[in-house]
C-alpha cells in the first residue's frame, strides 16, 4: 500500500512538508495505546539483540541522525521497531538552517539531496526533551549527534561542541561528533587529523562516561579515512560512524542538468551503497575487532543490512529509504534479518 501512496500522493508534496507530516504520524504511533499496538506488530525478534557500547540494542538496525533533529519522534520510532534512534544534528545555539527549498527527492535513484544546514531547536531545548523521555524511557537506545553552530567561527568550534556535549551527554546513551556534513561552511575541514584530535579530546572530557563516536564523510581519500579510524582508537573513542552524505553526483540515473539545477547539498540513498561498503571495510581494517563501527549509506533492504554486518559493521543505520519504503520499513528489515 505504501508504494502506491507514495507515488500517487506523497511524491507530489514538498519533501520537507511531507517529512513533517510523516513525523506527526510517527509521534501519534508513539503515544499511549497506539504505541502498544504498534509495538506488538513491530517488536524485533529477540535473536537480533546486539550488545555494543556497553548497551543492549534490540536490533542492529536504527535510524540515522537527520531524521529526528529535535528528539520529537523517539517514542514513535522505537515503537516502529528501530533498535536505536540517533537524534540531531543538535547545535549549541538554535538555528533555522539554510533557506528553503533545501530537501529534494531523486525518485529514479531512490535518493535525496539535502542542504538543511543543521536546522534544530538547540541543545537546551533538546536536553529538556530528552530529560522528559528519560522519565519514561522508550525501549530503544538514544544517541545524540552534535555539530557546530553556524554562527560560531571554525576557530571556536571546540568550545561550541563542548557546550553541546556538556548539556546532552548526561541524557544520551551515546554521543556522536558530526564533523562531516557538507552543509555547514568549514565543518569538513575539522576532519583533518591535526584539528580533529584536540577537538575529540575536549569533547570526550565533557562527555564523561558517555560513549563518544565520530561521524566521517565518504568523500575523504582512503588514507585519510584510515588515519581518522586509527585516531579514534588512539584517542579512546567508543566507535566511528561511517558515513555522512556525499557531495558526489556520480552514477545517478536522474538527468544531470536536473540534478545540477537543484544546487549544492549532500546526497544520500541507494547511490551510496558501493562507496559505503568501501568506507566500512577501510574503517574495519584499521580498528580492533571489538571497536564499534556503525555503517550508514545506501541501506534499503534486510540484505543490505546483512551485507554491512558481514563486512564488519557492529550496527547499521538508515534514513533515506524510510521515505521510499514507509513507516514499517524497520519491521521489514528486522523480519528479513530474523529469517536469515
N, C-alpha and C positions, 0 to 999 in steps of 0.2 A: 504493500500500500504506500509506503513512504516514497519510493522512487517515483511513483505516479504523482503523488502530492508535490514532490519537489519540482518535477518537470512542468506540471500544469499550473502550479500556484507560486510556490516559494521562490523559484528561479526568476520570477517576474518582479519580485520586490528588491529594493536596495539591499545589498548584502548585510550592511550594518544594522539596518532596521530589522531584517529577518533574524539576525543573531539575537538582538534584544528581545524580540517576540518569543523566540525559542527559549531564551533564558527565563522568561516569565513562566513558561510551561514547566521548565525544569524545577523552578522554585516551588511550584504547586506540588509537583511529584515528590518533593522532599518534605512536605508538611504533613504532620499527624497521620490520619488513617490512609492518606494517599501513599505515604512512604511505606507503610506496612504492606499494602497491596503490591506496590511496585517492587519492593524488595523480595517479596515472595516469588515473583516471576523472574527476577534477575540475579538472585544471590549466586556468587561464583561457587563452583564445586570445591569442596574442602581440599581436594588434591592439588589445587592451583596455588595454595598458600606458599608464600616466599618469605624467608627471613633475610633481611638486609638492613644495613644502617642501624642495627640494634632494634629494629622494628619488625612487626609482623604485617605483611601485606596479603590481603585476601585473594588477590590476583596479581600476576606480574604486570598487568596492563592498566595504565592510568591515563589521566588527562593532562596534557602538557600545559605549561604556562601560556597565557594569552586568551584562553577560553573564558576563564572566570577571573577577571582582573581584580575585582574588589571583594572576593570571597562571599558573594551573594548566593551562589548556587551549589555550595559544597554538599549540603544535605541531599539535594536532588540528584547530583552526580553520584554520590555514594549509593543512593537508593537504586540507581540505574546499573550498578554492578562494577563500577570502576574501583580498582584496588587502591588507588591514591589520586589525589587532586592537587596539582601544583598551581596555586593561585598567584596572581600577579601578571605582569611585572608591576611591582609596587615601588614607588619612589618616595623619598623622604618628604618632598614637597608636592602637594596635589597639582595635577596639570591636566589640561584638556586634550593634549596631544596635537597632532597635525590637523590642518583644515580638511574638511570633507569635500568630496568623496575620498576615502582612504582605504577602502577594502573592495577588492574586485575578484569576481569568480572567473576562472578559466575552465568552463564546464567540459570542454572537449578534452582537457588534460587532467580533469579531476584535481584541480589545483586552485590556489588562491594567491593573490598578491596583496600584501598589506603594507601600509606605511602609517600605522596607527600612532606611533610616537609615544608609547608608554602612557596613554590616557588612563588615569586612575585617580582615586579619591585621596591618595596619600597614606603614608604609614600610620598616622594617628587613627584615621578612620578605619583602616583595615585591621589595626590592632584591636580596636573596640569590638569590631565584628567577630574577630577570632576569639576574643575573650568570651563572648556570648556563646559561640559554638562550643567552646571547651566546657561550658557548664552542663551541656548535654551532648557530649561529643558524638558525632556520627561515626559509624563503623567504617572509617576509611582513614588512611594516612593523609595528613595535610602538609604539603610542602609550601614554602613561600619563596617566590622568585623576586629578587630585588635588583633594581637598576639605578642608574644615575639620573638625578633630576636635570631636566633640560636647561634650567636657568643657572645651574652650577657649572663653573669652568672645569675643564678636564683636570687642571692642576689641583683642584679642590675635591676631586671625585672621591678620594679615600674617606674624608670626613663625612661626605654625603652618604656613602654606603654604610659607614659605621653608625650613623644616626638611625638609618632604617633597621640595621641589624640589632641594635640595642633595644628598639621597640618591639620588633617582630620575632626575634629568635626565641624568647621565652614562651611564645604561643604557637610555635611551629614544630612539627615533627622533624623537619629538616629545612635548611636554608640553602638557596641556590643563588650564586652571584652571576648576574647576566652582564657580560662584557661583550656580547656578540650580536646584538640587534643592529641591523643596518639603518634603523630609522631615527637614531639619536646622534647628532653630529659629534664626531670624535670618539664615540664609545668604543668602536672596534680597535682603536689604537691602544686601548688598555690591555689587549691580549698579548702585547709584546712582553716577553718573559721578565725583562728588567723592570717593567712597570707593574706587571701583574703580581709578582712575588710580594712586594711590600703591601699592596692593596689586600691581598688574601690574608696576609699575616694580621693586619689590623682588623679585618672583618672577623677572622676566626677568633681573635681575642674577645671581640664584642659578642660573638655568638655563644661563647662559653661552652657548655656541654652539648649544644645542639649540633648535629652533624652538618657539616658545610660541604657543598659541592660547587663546582664552577661550570658554567654553560658556555660552550665554544661555538665558533662559526664553521660551516663546512667549506668556506672559501679559502681558508688558510692553506698554505703549502703543507705537504705531508710532513716535512721535517719540523715545522712549527707545531703541528698538532701533536706529534710525538714529544716535543720538548715541553709543551704545556702539560701533557699527561704525566710526564716524569716530574715536573714541578709540583703538580697536585699531590703526588705521592710523597715527594721530599718535604713538602710543607705540612704534611699530616692531615690533608683533607680527607673527607669520608668518601668522596666519589667525584665523578665527572659526568656531565650531561652532553651527549653528542647526538644532535647538534641543533643549532638555531636555523632560521630561514636562510636562503641563499640569494645573492644578488645576481646570480647567473640566470640566463634565459635560454640556455642550450637545451635542445631536444624537445621543444614544445610543438604540439600539433596546431595550436591556435596561430592564426596568421601573424607573422612577425610585426607587420605595421600596426595591427590592432593592439598587440602587446606593448609596443613602443609608445603608443598613444596613451596608455594607462599611466606611464611615468614610472618614477622610482618606487622602490619597496622591496620587501623580502618575499620570495617565492616559497610556498610550502605545498605539500601534497605529493601525489604519485610520482611526478618527475624527479623527486629527490631520492628515490629508492636506491639506485645504484651507488650514488655518492654516499648515502647514509651508511650502507654496508661497508664501503671502503673506509670511512672515518671510524666506524665502530671497530673494525679489525685492526686499524692502526693504533687506536687507543688501547684496546685489549692487549695487544702485543707489547705495550710499553708499561703496563701496570701489573701488580701481583694478582693472582687468581682470585683472592678474596676482596679485591678492591671493587667498589660498586660502580658499575657503568650503566647509565640509563640511556637507552637508544631512542632517538626521535627522528622522524623524517621518512615520508613515503610509506607509512604503515596504514593498511586498509583492511586486511583480512587476517584471520587466525593463522594462515600460512605465513603471512608477512611477519607476524609477531613471533611465531615459532622459528622462523629463519634468523631473526635477531637474537633470540635466546641461544640458538645453536652456534651463532657466531660470537658468543661471549657476553651478550647483554645480561645484566642482572635483572633489570626491569625494562619495560618498554612503555613509551608514551605515544599518544596520538592526539590530533586536533582536527586537521582539515577534513578528514574523511567523515567526521561527525556531520558536516554539512551535507554530504552526499549520501550517507547511509542512515541517518536519523537517530532518534533517541535510544533505540535498542541496539545500537552498534556495540556497546560494551558487552551486552548479553551475548550477542552473536560471536564476538571474539572469544569470550570465556567458554562458551559451549563448544566452539571449534577446538580450543586448546584442550579441554577436558576429553573430547573424543579422540584426540591424538595420544 
